Amino acid sequence: MSDTFTVTLPSGANWTPSFVAALDEEKCIGCGRCFKVCPRGVLELVGLNEDGGRVRVDPDEDDGDEEYEKKVMTIAHQELCIGCTACAKICPKKCYTHAAAVLEPSD
């Protein structure tokens, strides 16, 4: 039987964090709001070329010489997510899905 990861807060209340599970790239407009509020570096902005391939986007460069059709956010380091859901709260297109972490039983 599996249990979900739950934290007991100093108040004694239980909190079950919801970690980023998926991002709908079809809905994403690449605005970068979620990237700016993520405190842990979970997300990365990439460009999609006309064939659907991913192209690295340098956030410090201008978009003058674009090699991509559109920008989208991706989940680059899911393991760094702390379950704050700031990305989902600020996303204007509601692209994010979060889920509780399931603990596997130890032997």
N, C-alpha and C positions, 0 to 999 in steps of 0.2 A: 504494500500500500504506500503510495507517495503522498507527501505533504507539501504544502507550499511554504516558501520562505516567509517568515513573519518575524517582526521585531517588536519587542516590548519596550515602549517608550517610558521615560522617567515618570510620567503620570500614571503608569500602570496599564494604559490602553495598548492594545495590539494594533500594529500597522503592517499591512501587506503591501510592499512596494510593487508597482507595475513597471516592468522593464521594457524597453523598446524591443518589439518583436519583428515589426515589418514597417516598410515605408512604400506607399503607392506612388511609383515614379510616373505613372500616367497622369495623376492629379497634380504632382509637384510642379511649381512654376519657377523653382530655383531662386527664390527671393533672398534666401540666406538668413531669414529671421531665426530659424531654429538653430542654425550653426552659431549665431551670435549669443544665444542664451544658454547653450549647452556648456556646463562648467567642466566637462570631463573629456572633450575631444572625441566624442563618439561618432560624429558626423563628418562627411567630406563632400564638397561640391565638385561635381564632375560635369563634363560636357558630353552630350550624345551626338555623334555624327549622323549623317543621313542614312547610314547602314545600321544604326543602333549601337555602334561600338562606343566604348567609353574613352574619353580623351581627358587627360589631366588639365585642370584649370588652375592657373596661378592667380590667387586672390589679389596679389599686388600688381598685376599687369592690367593694362587697358584691354578692352575687348576688340581692339582695332583689327587684328589679324585672326579672326575666328576660324577655328578648325572644326567647329561643332554647330549643330542646328539649334540646340537648346541646352540650358543648364538644368541639372536636377541634383537633389541632395541624395546621398547614399549613406547607409550605415556601414562605416568603415571599421569601427572598434566596438562592437556590441558588448563585449565583455567589460568595458569600462562604464557602462550605464549604471547609475545609482538609483534609478527609479523615481526621479523627481517629476517627470512628465512635463517639464518646462517646454520641450520641443512641441509636444502636442497642444499645449495651451496657447502657444503663440502662432501656430500654423494656420494661415488664413484658408487653406484648402482642406484641412482635416485629413492629412495624408498618413498619419501615424496610427499604428496598432501597438498597444502595450499589453503585456500579460505578466502574471505572477510567475516567479521562478519556482519550478517544481524540484523538490529535494528527492534525490534517489535514496532508497534505504541502504544503510551501510551493513556490511556483513559482520 
